[in-house]
Amino acid sequence: MTERRQMGLKRTAIDVPEWTDFVYPVHIESRHINDAGHMAFTTVPELLDRTRRAWFDHLGLDEQHLDGVGVIVADLQVIYCSEGHEGETLAVAMSVADVSQRSCQIIYRLTERSSGREVARARTALVFFDYTRKQPAHMPDCVRSKLECDGAI
């Protein structure tokens, strides 16, 4: 992660990997639009959540029932690049990075599907969590094996 200046403002940069582990299409609906007529900033975390859940489904896993542990999003960073509008379809591409014993990062790039215009970039830190013991847990073998098979680690 690096910093850059844009419009006189120091901004964090999120470097998007060259590979993509999963792409999920999402349609911008009227409920996603704010009073200024474009996609509300609160919409991006919702779309990231939907994409992450769809990715776990794609892997054949339930993110809250992973060999006795679940996941929590411990950190979220979003960079907004352009406006999203009602009726557009976004391709939410995600890549798994920085895999450790108890966590991984997911890097997202949201682009308008027909034009390729980048709408946002995001990064989340995903921590595996034992909800019974209320503490971080090791990445379950069922997740690690799926990531290895998909080439994510």
BAVEX-369385 format. One record per residue: x, y, z of N, C-alpha, C, O, CB in turn; residue in one letter; chain. Coordinates in pm, whole numbers, plus 50000, padded with zeros to 5 digits. Last residue first. Glycine has a CB too. Layout:
BEGIN
R    n_x    n_y    n_z   ca_x   ca_y   ca_z    c_x    c_y    c_z    o_x    o_y    o_z   cb_x   cb_y   cb_z  r  c
R      X      Y      Z      X      Y      Z      X      Y      Z      X      Y      Z      X      Y      Z  A  A
...
% end
This chain:
BEGIN
R    n_x    n_y    n_z   ca_x   ca_y   ca_z    c_x    c_y    c_z    o_x    o_y    o_z   cb_x   cb_y   cb_z  r  c
R  49702  48059  49697  49822  48053  49784  49913  47942  49736  50018  47919  49795  49783  48030  49934  I  A
R  49536  48049  49481  49542  48175  49555  49658  48179  49653  49707  48286  49689  49412  48198  49628  A  A
R  49488  47818  49339  49612  47889  49312  49625  48023  49384  49715  48101  49353  49624  47911  49168  G  A
R  49280  47661  49403  49251  47773  49312  49375  47853  49278  49369  47946  49198  49147  47864  49372  D  A
R  49405  47492  49586  49353  47435  49460  49328  47545  49357  49351  47525  49238  49224  47356  49486  C  A
R  49456  47675  49794  49567  47607  49726  49523  47552  49592  49597  47563  49493  49622  47495  49813  E  A
R  49197  47738  49868  49284  47844  49817  49403  47785  49743  49446  47838  49640  49333  47933  49931  L  A
R  49112  47487  49959  49043  47550  49845  49130  47658  49783  49138  47670  49661  48907  47609  49889  K  A
R  49287  47451  50178  49292  47357  50065  49224  47414  49941  49271  47393  49829  49227  47225  50104  S  A
R  49207  47665  50346  49344  47659  50294  49351  47566  50171  49415  47600  50072  49443  47611  50404  R  A
R  48944  47585  50407  48970  47709  50333  49107  47702  50268  49122  47731  50149  48960  47833  50426  V  A
R  48980  47347  50545  48888  47349  50431  48908  47474  50346  48890  47469  50224  48742  47341  50479  C  A
R  49148  47420  50755  49204  47341  50645  49113  47343  50523  49161  47342  50409  49226  47197  50690  D  A
R  49106  47759  50870  49063  47619  50862  49122  47549  50740  49143  47610  50635  48910  47611  50858  P  A
R  49350  47956  51012  49272  47936  50891  49234  47789  50882  49321  47702  50887  49351  47981  50764  M  A
R  49312  47976  51369  49389  47941  51250  49296  47926  51130  49179  47888  51145  49470  47810  51274  H  A
R  49132  48256  51514  49162  48113  51499  49249  48092  51376  49259  48179  51289  49030  48029  51489  A  A
R  49069  48507  51763  49111  48466  51630  49151  48319  51628  49199  48265  51728  49227  48552  51581  P  A
R  48791  48457  51993  48930  48489  51963  48964  48446  51821  48898  48359  51764  49026  48421  52063  Q  A
R  48567  48343  52128  48580  48487  52108  48725  48530  52086  48776  48623  52149  48522  48562  52228  K  A
R  48501  48081  52147  48609  48128  52235  48631  48279  52227  48705  48336  52307  48738  48056  52201  R  A
R  48296  48088  51955  48273  48028  52087  48375  48079  52187  48340  48116  52300  48280  47875  52078  T  A
R  48405  48198  51726  48301  48274  51795  48268  48215  51933  48217  48287  52019  48176  48278  51710  Y  A
R  48705  48226  51604  48632  48126  51683  48530  48202  51768  48566  48264  51868  48729  48039  51773  D  A
R  48784  48347  51285  48747  48378  51423  48665  48265  51484  48569  48216  51425  48670  48508  51429  F  A
R  49002  48487  51053  48927  48368  51091  48907  48375  51242  49000  48403  51317  49002  48235  51049  F  A
R  48974  48798  50898  49032  48722  51008  48941  48603  51038  48819  48617  51047  49051  48811  51135  V  A
R  49057  48995  50631  48964  48891  50673  49033  48806  50779  49139  48748  50753  48917  48804  50551  L  A
R  49075  49317  50537  49150  49216  50611  49047  49120  50668  48960  49160  50746  49241  49280  50724  A  A
R  49015  49452  50214  48967  49410  50345  49065  49312  50406  49130  49235  50336  48826  49346  50335  T  A
R  49019  49717  49989  49097  49611  50053  49032  49580  50186  48997  49671  50262  49247  49653  50071  R  A
R  48921  49849  49669  48905  49828  49813  48995  49715  49860  49041  49631  49782  48758  49796  49848  A  A
R  48827  50090  49427  48919  49985  49470  48899  49970  49620  48866  50066  49690  49070  50018  49433  R  A
R  48579  50189  49185  48640  50189  49318  48741  50076  49329  48740  49980  49251  48532  50174  49428  A  A
R  48541  50219  48909  48454  50291  49001  48517  50299  49140  48509  50402  49207  48315  50224  49009  V  A
R  48684  50232  48593  48704  50192  48733  48620  50282  48824  48628  50405  48816  48854  50199  48773  E  A
R  48530  50129  48299  48563  50242  48385  48574  50196  48530  48484  50130  48583  48456  50354  48372  R  A
R  48443  49941  48122  48568  49913  48191  48612  50026  48283  48721  50020  48340  48675  49886  48090  G  A
R  48199  49958  47992  48305  50051  47952  48442  50017  48012  48545  50059  47959  48266  50192  47992  S  A
R  48041  49749  48099  48044  49772  47954  48160  49862  47910  48213  49843  47801  47913  49833  47909  S  A
R  48090  49744  48385  48113  49628  48297  48125  49662  48149  48211  49606  48081  48002  49531  48316  R  A
R  48286  49938  48586  48160  49937  48511  48181  49839  48396  48276  49851  48320  48119  50081  48460  E  A
R  48461  49773  48849  48460  49842  48720  48322  49834  48658  48250  49735  48675  48566  49783  48625  T  A
R  48635  49740  49139  48500  49752  49086  48504  49833  48959  48547  49949  48959  48404  49817  49190  L  A
R  48849  49524  49291  48845  49630  49190  48706  49629  49128  48664  49528  49071  48957  49611  49080  R  A
R  48988  49424  49603  48875  49434  49511  48897  49547  49412  48956  49650  49443  48744  49455  49588  Y  A
R  49163  49193  49795  49173  49317  49718  49061  49314  49614  49043  49214  49544  49315  49332  49651  I  A
R  49178  49063  50108  49108  49052  49981  49113  49190  49917  49073  49290  49977  48959  49001  50000  I  A
R  49413  48898  50314  49357  49021  50261  49283  48989  50132  49321  48898  50058  49467  49129  50237  Q  A
R  49379  48679  50594  49421  48708  50457  49362  48843  50420  49273  48895  50487  49374  48596  50357  C  A
R  49468  48490  50893  49400  48594  50816  49446  48595  50671  49537  48523  50631  49424  48731  50880  S  A
R  49620  48309  51034  49490  48347  51089  49411  48446  51004  49298  48481  51039  49510  48405  51224  R  A
R  49854  48262  50888  49792  48152  50963  49649  48184  51005  49565  48094  51011  49875  48121  51086  Q  A
R  49802  48448  50579  49880  48409  50697  49807  48297  50770  49709  48242  50719  49902  48531  50793  S  A
R  49821  48593  50263  49763  48485  50343  49857  48453  50458  49977  48432  50438  49736  48359  50257  V  A
R  49831  48814  50076  49887  48819  50212  49823  48716  50305  49776  48750  50414  49869  48958  50270  D  A
R  49520  48789  49890  49660  48824  49905  49701  48814  50053  49616  48806  50141  49688  48966  49851  A  A
R  49281  48725  49641  49326  48694  49777  49476  48721  49784  49551  48680  49696  49293  48545  49817  V  A
R  49081  48946  49457  49203  48867  49463  49241  48846  49608  49234  48939  49689  49319  48935  49384  S  A
R  48792  49019  49261  48861  49008  49390  48980  48915  49379  48979  48818  49303  48766  48960  49498  M  A
R  48587  49241  49084  48695  49142  49077  48765  49140  49211  48795  49245  49269  48796  49174  48961  A  A
R  48282  49310  48999  48362  49320  49121  48463  49206  49116  48430  49090  49142  48272  49314  49251  V  A
R  48145  49492  48755  48218  49366  48772  48306  49387  48895  48395  49472  48894  48303  49327  48642  A  A
R  47828  49648  48759  47968  49649  48797  48022  49507  48799  47953  49414  48841  47988  49716  48933  L  A
R  47597  49796  48554  47640  49669  48612  47790  49678  48639  47868  49713  48550  47606  49547  48518  T  A
R  47366  50068  48593  47495  50013  48551  47519  49879  48619  47467  49852  48728  47609  50111  48584  E  A
R  47134  50149  48716  47123  50076  48591  47254  50019  48541  47254  49930  48455  47066  50165  48487  G  A
R  47266  50441  48861  47158  50344  48856  47150  50282  48717  47158  50351  48616  47023  50409  48893  E  A
R  47626  50473  48858  47490  50522  48835  47390  50408  48827  47423  50295  48792  47484  50604  48708  H  A
R  47924  50579  49021  47842  50470  48969  47699  50519  48959  47655  50599  49042  47852  50344  49060  G  A
R  48204  50792  48962  48065  50772  49004  48007  50645  48943  48036  50610  48829  47980  50894  48966  E  A
R  48538  50684  49050  48441  50753  48965  48301  50720  49015  48282  50632  49099  48458  50712  48814  S  A
R  48689  50601  49273  48756  50649  49151  48663  50725  49057  48706  50820  48991  48817  50534  49077  C  A
R  48749  50563  49612  48646  50588  49510  48712  50657  49391  48781  50757  49407  48530  50675  49568  Y  A
R  48883  50320  49804  48920  50436  49724  48814  50449  49615  48794  50357  49536  49066  50423  49664  I  A
R  48865  50183  50126  48800  50202  49997  48855  50329  49932  48871  50432  49998  48645  50210  50011  V  A
R  48938  49937  50362  48981  50061  50298  48916  50067  50161  48912  49967  50088  49138  50070  50287  Q  A
R  48887  49770  50662  48831  49803  50531  48889  49935  50484  48889  50033  50558  48676  49809  50535  L  A
R  48930  49501  50888  48979  49627  50833  48918  49646  50695  48900  49550  50621  49134  49631  50827  D  A
R  48815  49267  50963  48883  49345  51066  48925  49482  51018  48953  49571  51099  49003  49270  51116  A  A
R  48548  49077  50920  48623  49177  50846  48682  49271  50950  48610  49345  51017  48533  49254  50740  V  A
R  48559  48737  51020  48521  48875  51047  48605  48965  50958  48719  48932  50924  48540  48912  51199  I  A
R  48435  48403  50991  48524  48512  50950  48469  48645  50999  48349  48661  51017  48542  48515  50796  V  A
R  48440  48107  51196  48381  48194  51095  48483  48298  51054  48602  48283  51079  48252  48261  51148  G  A
R  48482  47756  51280  48512  47899  51292  48440  47975  51182  48387  47917  51087  48665  47925  51285  V  A
R  48417  47490  51232  48400  47542  51367  48436  47689  51386  48423  47742  51496  48482  47463  51459  G  A
R  48468  47461  50956  48532  47373  51054  48530  47433  51194  48630  47428  51266  48676  47343  51013  D  A
R  48304  47720  50908  48428  47670  50846  48503  47586  50948  48591  47636  51018  48517  47788  50794  L  A
R  48059  47887  50893  48067  47748  50939  48184  47679  50869  48165  47593  50784  47934  47671  50910  H  A
R  48051  48130  50775  48032  48127  50919  48035  47986  50977  48016  47968  51097  47902  48194  50955  Q  A
R  48082  48087  50501  48183  48164  50573  48165  48168  50724  48258  48206  50795  48183  48302  50522  E  A
R  48059  47784  50358  47975  47880  50430  48069  47957  50522  48129  47899  50612  47858  47809  50511  D  A
R  48173  47673  50033  48191  47693  50177  48090  47794  50230  48041  47880  50155  48334  47740  50207  L  A
R  48218  47648  49764  48142  47542  49831  48150  47552  49982  48135  47451  50052  48191  47407  49787  G  A
R  48327  47854  49629  48421  47755  49682  48350  47637  49749  48414  47538  49786  48515  47820  49781  L  A
R  48095  47998  49589  48164  47942  49472  48262  47833  49515  48279  47732  49446  48238  48054  49394  H  A
R  48056  48087  49853  47960  47994  49792  48023  47922  49672  48007  47801  49656  47833  48069  49747  D  A
R  48275  48264  49867  48271  48147  49955  48172  48042  49901  48202  47923  49903  48231  48189  50100  F  A
R  48182  48444  49669  48309  48372  49651  48314  48248  49740  48352  48140  49695  48428  48466  49683  W  A
R  47952  48544  49787  47939  48468  49662  48066  48388  49634  48059  48276  49582  47910  48563  49543  A  A
R  48073  48680  50001  47982  48568  50028  47963  48480  49904  47959  48358  49913  47845  48621  50076  R  A
R  48215  48876  49856  48287  48781  49941  48200  48658  49970  48248  48545  49964  48330  48849  50073  R  A
R  47999  49014  49735  48100  48947  49652  48174  48841  49733  48195  48730  49685  48199  49048  49594  T  A
R  47866  49120  49956  47796  49028  49866  47894  48947  49782  47875  48827  49760  47701  49105  49774  R  A
R  48073  49286  50054  48019  49178  50137  47948  49074  50050  47968  48954  50068  47922  49234  50242  D  A
R  48097  49466  49844  48211  49382  49880  48164  49262  49962  48211  49150  49940  48316  49464  49960  L  A
R  47846  49589  49858  47881  49511  49738  48000  49420  49764  48005  49308  49713  47911  49604  49621  L  A
R  47869  49717  50109  47764  49618  50086  47797  49528  49967  47779  49406  49973  47628  49687  50063  E  A
R  48082  49899  50059  48098  49789  50155  47992  49678  50141  48022  49560  50158  48094  49844  50296  P  A
R  47944  50059  49853  48061  49977  49823  48083  49868  49927  48102  49753  49889  48185  50064  49812  V  A
R  47737  50211  49968  47704  50096  49884  47824  50004  49865  47807  49882  49860  47653  50142  49749  T  A
R  47822  50437  50092  47790  50323  50177  47758  50197  50098  47752  50088  50155  47673  50357  50266  T  A
R  47838  50626  49892  47963  50566  49939  47937  50444  50026  48022  50355  50034  48045  50668  50016  F  A
R  47590  50582  49636  47630  50628  49769  47757  50557  49814  47780  50441  49779  47517  50605  49871  A  A
R  47598  50662  49296  47606  50555  49397  47660  50611  49528  47763  50678  49531  47697  50439  49346  M  A
R  47421  50973  49232  47517  50866  49200  47523  50767  49316  47461  50787  49421  47658  50924  49171  H  A
R  47261  51184  49311  47229  51114  49186  47329  51009  49143  47324  50960  49030  47216  51212  49079  G  A
R  47274  51304  49551  47351  51368  49443  47332  51297  49310  47381  51343  49207  47500  51372  49479  A  A
R  47140  51135  49724  47072  51258  49681  47145  51331  49568  47084  51411  49498  47056  51351  49798  D  A
R  47237  50804  49599  47221  50907  49701  47153  51031  49643  47112  51032  49527  47358  50945  49760  N  A
R  47150  50468  49523  47175  50604  49475  47147  50706  49586  47048  50696  49658  47088  50635  49352  I  A
R  47070  50216  49584  47213  50244  49599  47247  50390  49568  47362  50431  49586  47293  50153  49508  H  A
R  46807  50193  49513  46836  50204  49657  46983  50233  49684  47019  50272  49796  46796  50075  49727  R  A
R  46823  50150  49238  46781  50282  49287  46813  50300  49436  46845  50411  49479  46630  50303  49264  S  A
R  47125  49953  49181  46981  49973  49190  46949  50112  49245  47038  50183  49292  46916  49865  49278  E  A
R  47365  49811  48990  47339  49928  49075  47190  49959  49066  47136  49987  48959  47425  50052  49031  I  A
R  47443  49472  49005  47364  49574  48936  47338  49689  49033  47294  49666  49145  47230  49514  48882  H  A
R  47740  49286  48982  47636  49347  49066  47572  49461  48990  47639  49537  48920  47696  49397  49202  V  A
R  47926  48988  48924  47855  49104  48868  47749  49155  48966  47676  49076  49026  47789  49067  48734  P  A
R  48241  48891  49033  48098  48884  49064  48029  49008  49006  48068  49120  49037  48075  48874  49217  Y  A
R  48522  48691  49003  48454  48811  48956  48305  48791  48976  48250  48686  48940  48487  48842  48805  V  A
R  48824  48575  49152  48679  48563  49139  48624  48696  49089  48673  48802  49128  48613  48523  49275  F  A
R  49095  48616  49141  49048  48486  49189  48899  48466  49166  48852  48352  49161  49079  48472  49335  D  A
R  49321  48758  48919  49188  48769  48977  49144  48629  49017  49153  48535  48938  49085  48834  48877  T  A
R  49643  48920  48898  49555  48804  48890  49421  48835  48956  49409  48926  49037  49621  48681  48957  W  A
R  49775  49154  48953  49749  49122  48813  49652  49005  48798  49587  48993  48694  49880  49091  48741  E  A
R  49637  49341  49234  49721  49236  49173  49683  49213  49027  49573  49248  48983  49708  49105  49251  P  A
R  49630  49684  49292  49550  49569  49253  49641  49465  49187  49714  49498  49093  49433  49611  49156  V  A
R  49711  49884  49558  49766  49819  49439  49687  49692  49411  49679  49602  49496  49918  49788  49457  D  A
R  49570  50165  49668  49555  50020  49680  49604  49960  49549  49544  49982  49444  49407  49978  49712  I  A
R  49688  50453  49830  49670  50380  49704  49657  50231  49736  49729  50179  49822  49788  50406  49605  A  A
R  49556  50720  50015  49616  50588  50017  49588  50521  49884  49477  50531  49831  49562  50503  50134  T  A
R  49623  51063  49947  49532  50947  49946  49613  50819  49952  49724  50811  49900  49443  50948  49819  R  A
R  49625  51399  50015  49705  51278  50028  49608  51159  50039  49523  51155  50128  49801  51286  50153  K  A
R  49509  51633  49782  49476  51550  49898  49565  51427  49901  49578  51358  49800  49327  51510  49896  L  A
R  49533  51767  49547  49591  51828  49666  49569  51749  49794  49607  51794  49902  49536  51964  49683  G  A
R  49426  51587  49364  49349  51707  49396  49400  51773  49525  49322  51828  49602  49199  51672  49411  M  A
R  49626  51348  49509  49528  51372  49405  49442  51489  49449  49391  51490  49561  49440  51243  49377  Q  A
R  49916  51171  49591  49843  51298  49601  49749  51310  49482  49789  51286  49368  49941  51419  49608  R  A
R  49947  50856  49759  49962  50942  49642  49883  51068  49666  49793  51072  49751  49917  50870  49512  R  A
R  50099  50577  49925  50021  50699  49928  50046  50778  49801  50153  50768  49742  50054  50783  50052  E  A
R  50054  50218  49918  50132  50340  49906  50039  50459  49918  49917  50445  49921  50210  50343  49773  T  A
R  50084  49884  50000  50000  50000  50000  50089  50123  50000  50188  50130  50074  49904  50000  50121  M  A
% end
